[in-house]
Amino acid sequence: MQSKWCEFKGRAVRLRKKGWSLRNIEKHLGVPKSTLSGWLKPIKIDAKKRKRLLENWRQALTKAQKKSVLWHHEQKANRVEEAKQYALKTMSELALENRAIQEMALAVLYIGEGRKSQEMVGMGSSDPLILKFFLLTLKKLYNIEVARLRCSLFLRADQDEEKIKRFWSKELDLPLHLFKGAYKDKRTVGSTTYEHYRGVCSFEYGDASIQRRLLFLGKFILEKVTSTLLGV
């Protein structure tokens, strides 16, 4: 019984002799690659045509890889946008002007990142947004005295202390004279710091009552939410 593809065999052989790849012949004639392999196996391709086939294969592979990378980037961008829109929707449902909401956010941040070992309010970060939120909520909720803040910087060996002080002073809208100390990590001598890295800025404020309030509130929030999720 003849294969339904037999009428294409002659054309397939001629194309193969011209140096066409099995993939291109399959696309051109619509004949399955498995059938073409059997037909064209005896045909010998000269070195020049074989080299051209190999180069075409490499180019096709490179093109496919680039296309794959673009597809993955597009899919990632879609997932990022989806997460962003979900976050914005959740934010729209919160009464962010409510004092209790603001204090809860500060307390949860503090129990994770704040100073606990000494009786004072303290936090350090390399992220200006975190510290900006921390300072603004402290000022609004507890009316702290900015002049009593102690600001310290923890830098890498090659960083310009005065330049970094000016950066944090401007970013956080704090007087330059509050930045008393700057400590450089000797372990980083000889290595280059990324341009965007501004070190770690740390704050201390001598008020144990605020610290205790934030730690208890943060702890109770975590316990309550955990119990609610467990159905306790």
C-alpha positions as a Markdown table, in Angstrom:
| # | Residue | x | y | z |
|---|---|---|---|---|
| 1 | Met | 0.0 | 0.0 | 0.0 |
| 2 | Gln | 1.4 | 3.3 | -1.1 |
| 3 | Ser | 1.9 | 6.1 | 1.4 |
| 4 | Lys | -0.4 | 9.1 | 0.8 |
| 5 | Trp | 2.8 | 11.2 | 0.6 |
| 6 | Cys | 4.4 | 9.3 | -2.3 |
| 7 | Glu | 3.7 | 12.0 | -4.8 |
| 8 | Phe | 5.9 | 14.3 | -2.9 |
| 9 | Lys | 9.0 | 12.0 | -2.8 |
| 10 | Gly | 10.6 | 13.2 | -6.0 |
| 11 | Arg | 10.3 | 16.9 | -5.0 |
| 12 | Ala | 11.6 | 16.1 | -1.6 |
| 13 | Val | 14.7 | 14.4 | -3.0 |
| 14 | Arg | 15.4 | 17.3 | -5.3 |
| 15 | Leu | 15.1 | 19.8 | -2.5 |
| 16 | Arg | 17.4 | 17.7 | -0.3 |
| 17 | Lys | 20.0 | 17.6 | -3.0 |
| 18 | Lys | 19.9 | 21.4 | -3.2 |
| 19 | Gly | 20.8 | 21.5 | 0.5 |
| 20 | Trp | 17.4 | 22.0 | 2.1 |
| 21 | Ser | 17.0 | 20.9 | 5.7 |
| 22 | Leu | 14.5 | 18.3 | 6.6 |
| 23 | Arg | 12.6 | 20.9 | 8.7 |
| 24 | Asn | 12.3 | 23.3 | 5.7 |
| 25 | Ile | 11.2 | 20.5 | 3.4 |
| 26 | Glu | 8.6 | 19.4 | 5.9 |
| 27 | Lys | 7.3 | 23.0 | 6.2 |
| 28 | His | 7.3 | 23.5 | 2.4 |
| 29 | Leu | 5.7 | 20.2 | 1.3 |
| 30 | Gly | 3.7 | 19.3 | 4.5 |
| 31 | Val | 5.3 | 15.8 | 4.6 |
| 32 | Pro | 6.0 | 14.5 | 8.1 |
| 33 | Lys | 9.6 | 14.6 | 9.1 |
| 34 | Ser | 9.5 | 10.9 | 10.0 |
| 35 | Thr | 8.6 | 10.1 | 6.4 |
| 36 | Leu | 11.2 | 12.4 | 5.0 |
| 37 | Ser | 13.9 | 10.8 | 7.1 |
| 38 | Gly | 13.3 | 7.4 | 5.5 |
| 39 | Trp | 13.2 | 8.8 | 2.0 |
| 40 | Leu | 16.2 | 11.1 | 2.2 |
| 41 | Lys | 18.6 | 9.0 | 4.4 |
| 42 | Pro | 20.5 | 7.6 | 1.4 |
| 43 | Ile | 21.2 | 11.0 | -0.1 |
| 44 | Lys | 24.6 | 12.3 | 0.6 |
| 45 | Ile | 25.1 | 16.1 | 1.1 |
| 46 | Asp | 28.4 | 17.6 | 0.0 |
| 47 | Ala | 30.6 | 19.4 | 2.5 |
| 48 | Lys | 29.6 | 22.9 | 1.3 |
| 49 | Lys | 25.9 | 22.2 | 1.5 |
| 50 | Arg | 26.4 | 20.5 | 4.9 |
| 51 | Lys | 28.2 | 23.5 | 6.2 |
| 52 | Arg | 25.4 | 25.8 | 5.0 |
| 53 | Leu | 22.8 | 23.5 | 6.6 |
| 54 | Leu | 24.7 | 23.7 | 9.9 |
| 55 | Glu | 24.9 | 27.5 | 9.7 |
| 56 | Asn | 21.2 | 27.7 | 8.9 |
| 57 | Trp | 20.5 | 25.5 | 11.9 |
| 58 | Arg | 22.6 | 27.6 | 14.2 |
| 59 | Gln | 20.9 | 30.8 | 13.0 |
| 60 | Ala | 17.5 | 29.2 | 13.5 |
| 61 | Leu | 18.5 | 28.1 | 17.0 |
| 62 | Thr | 19.7 | 31.6 | 17.9 |
| 63 | Lys | 16.5 | 33.1 | 16.6 |
| 64 | Ala | 14.4 | 30.6 | 18.6 |
| 65 | Gln | 16.4 | 31.3 | 21.7 |
| 66 | Lys | 15.9 | 35.1 | 21.3 |
| 67 | Lys | 12.2 | 34.6 | 20.7 |
| 68 | Ser | 12.0 | 32.4 | 23.8 |
| 69 | Val | 13.8 | 35.0 | 25.9 |
| 70 | Leu | 11.4 | 37.7 | 24.7 |
| 71 | Trp | 8.4 | 35.5 | 25.4 |
| 72 | His | 9.6 | 34.8 | 29.0 |
| 73 | His | 10.3 | 38.5 | 29.5 |
| 74 | Glu | 6.8 | 39.3 | 28.3 |
| 75 | Gln | 5.3 | 36.6 | 30.5 |
| 76 | Lys | 7.2 | 37.9 | 33.5 |
| 77 | Ala | 6.1 | 41.5 | 32.8 |
| 78 | Asn | 2.5 | 40.3 | 32.7 |
| 79 | Arg | 2.9 | 38.5 | 36.0 |
| 80 | Val | 4.5 | 41.6 | 37.6 |
| 81 | Glu | 1.7 | 43.8 | 36.3 |
| 82 | Glu | -0.9 | 41.4 | 37.6 |
| 83 | Ala | 0.8 | 41.5 | 41.1 |
| 84 | Lys | 0.9 | 45.3 | 40.9 |
| 85 | Gln | -2.7 | 45.6 | 40.1 |
| 86 | Tyr | -3.7 | 43.2 | 42.9 |
| 87 | Ala | -1.7 | 45.3 | 45.3 |
| 88 | Leu | -3.3 | 48.5 | 44.2 |
| 89 | Lys | -6.8 | 47.0 | 44.5 |
| 90 | Thr | -6.0 | 45.8 | 48.0 |
| 91 | Met | -4.7 | 49.3 | 48.9 |
| 92 | Ser | -7.9 | 50.9 | 47.6 |
| 93 | Glu | -9.8 | 48.9 | 50.1 |
| 94 | Leu | -7.8 | 50.2 | 53.1 |
| 95 | Ala | -8.5 | 53.3 | 55.1 |
| 96 | Leu | -4.9 | 54.5 | 55.0 |
| 97 | Glu | -5.8 | 57.8 | 56.7 |
| 98 | Asn | -6.9 | 55.8 | 59.7 |
| 99 | Arg | -4.5 | 56.2 | 62.6 |
| 100 | Ala | -4.9 | 52.5 | 63.7 |
| 101 | Ile | -4.0 | 51.3 | 60.2 |
| 102 | Gln | -0.9 | 53.5 | 60.2 |
| 103 | Glu | 0.2 | 52.3 | 63.6 |
| 104 | Met | -0.4 | 48.7 | 62.7 |
| 105 | Ala | 1.8 | 49.0 | 59.6 |
| 106 | Leu | 4.5 | 50.7 | 61.7 |
| 107 | Ala | 4.3 | 48.0 | 64.4 |
| 108 | Val | 4.6 | 45.1 | 62.0 |
| 109 | Leu | 7.5 | 46.7 | 60.3 |
| 110 | Tyr | 9.1 | 47.4 | 63.7 |
| 111 | Ile | 8.8 | 43.9 | 65.1 |
| 112 | Gly | 10.5 | 42.6 | 61.9 |
| 113 | Glu | 13.2 | 45.3 | 61.4 |
| 114 | Gly | 13.3 | 47.5 | 64.5 |
| 115 | Arg | 15.8 | 47.5 | 67.4 |
| 116 | Lys | 14.7 | 45.3 | 70.4 |
| 117 | Ser | 17.8 | 44.8 | 72.5 |
| 118 | Gln | 18.1 | 48.3 | 74.0 |
| 119 | Glu | 15.4 | 50.5 | 75.5 |
| 120 | Met | 15.1 | 52.9 | 72.6 |
| 121 | Val | 13.4 | 53.2 | 69.2 |
| 122 | Gly | 15.8 | 52.2 | 66.4 |
| 123 | Met | 15.9 | 51.0 | 62.9 |
| 124 | Gly | 18.4 | 50.7 | 60.0 |
| 125 | Ser | 18.0 | 50.1 | 56.3 |
| 126 | Ser | 19.5 | 50.8 | 52.9 |
| 127 | Asp | 16.0 | 51.5 | 51.5 |
| 128 | Pro | 15.1 | 55.2 | 51.7 |
| 129 | Leu | 11.4 | 54.4 | 51.4 |
| 130 | Ile | 11.4 | 52.2 | 54.5 |
| 131 | Leu | 13.1 | 54.9 | 56.6 |
| 132 | Lys | 11.0 | 57.7 | 55.2 |
| 133 | Phe | 7.8 | 55.7 | 56.3 |
| 134 | Phe | 9.4 | 55.0 | 59.7 |
| 135 | Leu | 10.2 | 58.6 | 60.4 |
| 136 | Leu | 7.0 | 60.1 | 59.1 |
| 137 | Thr | 4.8 | 57.7 | 61.1 |
| 138 | Leu | 6.9 | 58.3 | 64.3 |
| 139 | Lys | 6.5 | 62.0 | 63.9 |
| 140 | Lys | 2.8 | 61.9 | 63.1 |
| 141 | Leu | 1.7 | 59.2 | 65.6 |
| 142 | Tyr | 4.0 | 60.0 | 68.5 |
| 143 | Asn | 5.1 | 63.6 | 67.9 |
| 144 | Ile | 8.8 | 62.8 | 68.3 |
| 145 | Glu | 11.3 | 65.6 | 68.5 |
| 146 | Val | 13.5 | 65.4 | 65.4 |
| 147 | Ala | 16.3 | 67.1 | 67.2 |
| 148 | Arg | 16.6 | 64.1 | 69.5 |
| 149 | Leu | 17.3 | 61.7 | 66.7 |
| 150 | Arg | 20.7 | 60.2 | 66.3 |
| 151 | Cys | 21.5 | 59.2 | 62.8 |
| 152 | Ser | 24.5 | 56.9 | 61.9 |
| 153 | Leu | 25.8 | 55.6 | 58.6 |
| 154 | Phe | 27.4 | 52.2 | 57.9 |
| 155 | Leu | 29.4 | 52.4 | 54.7 |
| 156 | Arg | 31.7 | 50.5 | 52.5 |
| 157 | Ala | 35.4 | 51.5 | 52.4 |
| 158 | Asp | 35.4 | 53.4 | 49.1 |
| 159 | Gln | 32.3 | 55.5 | 49.8 |
| 160 | Asp | 32.4 | 59.2 | 50.3 |
| 161 | Glu | 31.1 | 59.9 | 53.8 |
| 162 | Glu | 30.1 | 63.5 | 53.2 |
| 163 | Lys | 28.4 | 62.8 | 49.9 |
| 164 | Ile | 26.4 | 59.9 | 51.5 |
| 165 | Lys | 25.4 | 62.1 | 54.4 |
| 166 | Arg | 24.0 | 64.7 | 52.0 |
| 167 | Phe | 22.1 | 62.0 | 50.2 |
| 168 | Trp | 20.3 | 60.7 | 53.3 |
| 169 | Ser | 19.8 | 64.2 | 54.6 |
| 170 | Lys | 18.0 | 65.3 | 51.5 |
| 171 | Glu | 16.2 | 62.0 | 51.0 |
| 172 | Leu | 14.7 | 62.0 | 54.5 |
| 173 | Asp | 14.4 | 65.7 | 54.9 |
| 174 | Leu | 16.6 | 65.8 | 58.0 |
| 175 | Pro | 19.2 | 68.4 | 59.0 |
| 176 | Leu | 22.7 | 67.4 | 58.1 |
| 177 | His | 24.0 | 67.9 | 61.6 |
| 178 | Leu | 22.0 | 65.0 | 62.9 |
| 179 | Phe | 24.2 | 62.6 | 61.0 |
| 180 | Lys | 26.9 | 62.2 | 63.7 |
| 181 | Gly | 28.7 | 59.0 | 62.9 |
| 182 | Ala | 29.8 | 57.1 | 59.9 |
| 183 | Tyr | 31.4 | 53.7 | 60.2 |
| 184 | Lys | 33.3 | 52.0 | 57.3 |
| 185 | Asp | 33.5 | 48.3 | 56.8 |
| 186 | Lys | 37.3 | 47.4 | 56.6 |
| 187 | Arg | 36.4 | 44.1 | 55.0 |
| 188 | Thr | 35.4 | 45.9 | 51.9 |
| 189 | Val | 38.8 | 47.6 | 51.3 |
| 190 | Gly | 39.8 | 47.0 | 47.7 |
| 191 | Ser | 36.4 | 46.2 | 46.3 |
| 192 | Thr | 34.2 | 48.6 | 44.3 |
| 193 | Thr | 30.8 | 49.6 | 45.5 |
| 194 | Tyr | 27.8 | 49.8 | 43.1 |
| 195 | Glu | 26.9 | 53.4 | 42.2 |
| 196 | His | 23.3 | 53.1 | 43.5 |
| 197 | Tyr | 24.3 | 51.7 | 46.9 |
| 198 | Arg | 24.1 | 54.4 | 49.6 |
| 199 | Gly | 25.1 | 52.4 | 52.6 |
| 200 | Val | 22.9 | 51.7 | 55.6 |
| 201 | Cys | 21.3 | 54.6 | 57.5 |
| 202 | Ser | 20.4 | 53.9 | 61.1 |
| 203 | Phe | 18.2 | 55.9 | 63.6 |
| 204 | Glu | 18.0 | 55.9 | 67.3 |
| 205 | Tyr | 15.5 | 57.7 | 69.4 |
| 206 | Gly | 15.6 | 57.5 | 73.2 |
| 207 | Asp | 12.1 | 56.6 | 74.1 |
| 208 | Ala | 11.5 | 53.2 | 75.6 |
| 209 | Ser | 7.7 | 53.7 | 75.9 |
| 210 | Ile | 7.3 | 54.0 | 72.1 |
| 211 | Gln | 9.5 | 50.9 | 71.6 |
| 212 | Arg | 7.5 | 48.8 | 74.0 |
| 213 | Arg | 4.2 | 50.0 | 72.5 |
| 214 | Leu | 5.3 | 49.0 | 69.0 |
| 215 | Leu | 6.7 | 45.6 | 70.0 |
| 216 | Phe | 3.6 | 44.7 | 71.9 |
| 217 | Leu | 1.3 | 45.9 | 69.2 |
| 218 | Gly | 3.3 | 44.1 | 66.5 |
| 219 | Lys | 3.3 | 40.9 | 68.5 |
| 220 | Phe | -0.4 | 41.0 | 69.2 |
| 221 | Ile | -1.3 | 41.7 | 65.6 |
| 222 | Leu | 0.8 | 38.7 | 64.4 |
| 223 | Glu | -0.8 | 36.5 | 67.1 |
| 224 | Lys | -4.3 | 37.6 | 66.3 |
| 225 | Val | -4.0 | 37.2 | 62.6 |
| 226 | Thr | -2.3 | 33.8 | 63.0 |
| 227 | Ser | -5.1 | 32.6 | 65.3 |
| 228 | Thr | -7.8 | 33.9 | 62.9 |
| 229 | Leu | -6.2 | 32.0 | 60.0 |
| 230 | Leu | -6.0 | 28.8 | 62.1 |
| 231 | Gly | -9.7 | 29.3 | 63.0 |
| 232 | Val | -8.8 | 29.4 | 66.7 |
